[in-house]
Amino acid sequence: MADGTPPAPAPPADGGREDLTDKYNTKLSPDEEKRFEAWADKQGRSKDTYDYDLRGAWKDDAETAANGHLPDKWKKPNHPTFSDESVYNGSDGKAGGKWVQGPDGKWRFLASPWNVKNMGENGLQDYFRQYEPESVLWAAPDRMQRMYPKDAK
């Protein structure tokens, strides 16, 4: 994108991830909705509502990080790196993964059973190769069982 923001991952062609464009969205007044839509169009983010509560981020004045990512706070359960930092964590029984920073300073994402179910292990690996190349994905079933014993069934 012209402003350096990476594009949102396209929805899978096979319809694998649930389209949450119309769910998990912050309610806006009609005036706010108009201003939000103008902002989203200008930023080239109109399609980011598939897996991100862009309205919530906009209303919260969320800042885009240097890598083009918005905070986890507004990720929807179908986002590849839906985490325990999201306001939607636990909604409808969908628990997000966990970001931890290693001693080397690298960020690691411990995928939850929901993340793996949502994306598949190969889908998560592909996503990290393309959109999170500086981060490490942990999606090992034995590690997930220890971290999420009640969810990893």
N, C-alpha and C positions, 0 to 999 in steps of 0.2 A: 504494500500500500504506500501511497505517497508520503504519509506521515511516519512511516517506519513501523506501524502496527502490523503484526502478522495477521493474516486473515484467519477467521474462525475455521476450524476444521469442517469440511463439508459433511453433511449427514451421510451416513453410509448408503450406498446405492441399494443394498439389499434390505434397507429399512431396519437394520440390526438394533440401533439405539432408538429408544422411544423419543418421538418428537415432542418436546415440552415447550414449544413456542408459546402455547396458550395456557401454560400452567406455571406455578411458582413465580409469579410476577408481582412486583410491588404495585399497589393500586395508586393511580395518579388522578388528580382532578383533571377536568377537560383542558384547562389552561396549561397545566403541567404536561399533559400528554402531548399537546401541540408543540411545546418547547422541547420536550424530549425527542419527538420525532424529527424535528429540525436538526437538533444536535446529532442524533444517530445518523441521519443522512449525511450531514457535513463530515462526520468522522468516518464514514464508510462502515458503520457497525450495524446497520439495519437488520442484517441476518444473524447477528450474534445472539438473538433472543432464543435460538434453538436450544442452547444448553447453558445460558447465562441470564440471570435477572438483571438485564441491562438497565431497566428502569430503577431498580434499587441502587445500582452503582451510580447512576446519574444523579439521583436524588441525594445520595450520600456524598456527592462530590468526590467519588473514588478517583484516585490518581493512577494513571497508567505507569507501570514500572518501565525501566530502561529497555527491557526485553519485549515491551509491547503488551504485557499481560496486565489484566486488572486483578484486584485482590480476590482471594478464594471466598471471601465473605458472601458473594452473590452467585456462586456457581450452583447450578441446578444438579439434581441427582444423576442426570445423564451425561454430565461433563466428564471427560476422561480422567481428570484429576479432582473430581468431587472429593472434598476433604472434610475433616471434622471441624474446620474453621468456617464452613458455610452455615448461614442462618437456616438452611434447609437440612442440615445433618440430622438424621434420625426421622425425617418426615417419611411417612408411609413405610416405616421400617427399613429405610435405606441409609446405612451408615457409611460415611465417607472414609477415605484413607487418611494417612497421617504424614505430614511433612516433618522431617527432622534434619537438622544440620549436623553433618559429621565433623569429626575433629580436623579434617582437611579443609573445612569450609564449604564442601560440596553439599548441595541439598539432595536428600533422598526421599522418595515417595514410597511409603509402605502401603501398597494397594490393599484395600479391604476386600472381603469376599464380594461385596456389591460392585466394586470397581471392576473386578475380574468378570463377574457375571454380565455387567453392562457392556464391556468392551471386548472381553476375551483376552487371554494372555498375549496372543499375537497382536491384537489390536492395540493394546497398551504399549507393547514394545515398538510398534510402528509409530504411534503417537509420540513417544519419547524420543525416538530417532529424529522425527521431523520437527517437533515443537519444543522439546525440552532437552536438547543435546548436552547441556551442561549439568543436567540432573541425573540421578541414578534411580532406576525403577527397581523396587523390591516387590515381587509378586509371587514369592515362593510359598506354596501351600503350607509347608510346615511352619514357616514364620508367621503366616496369617493365623494358623491354628493357635499358636502361642499368644498372639496379640489380640485376637478376636475369638476367644474360645466359644462363646455362645452363638456367634454368627457363622462360623466356618463349618457348617454342617453340610 
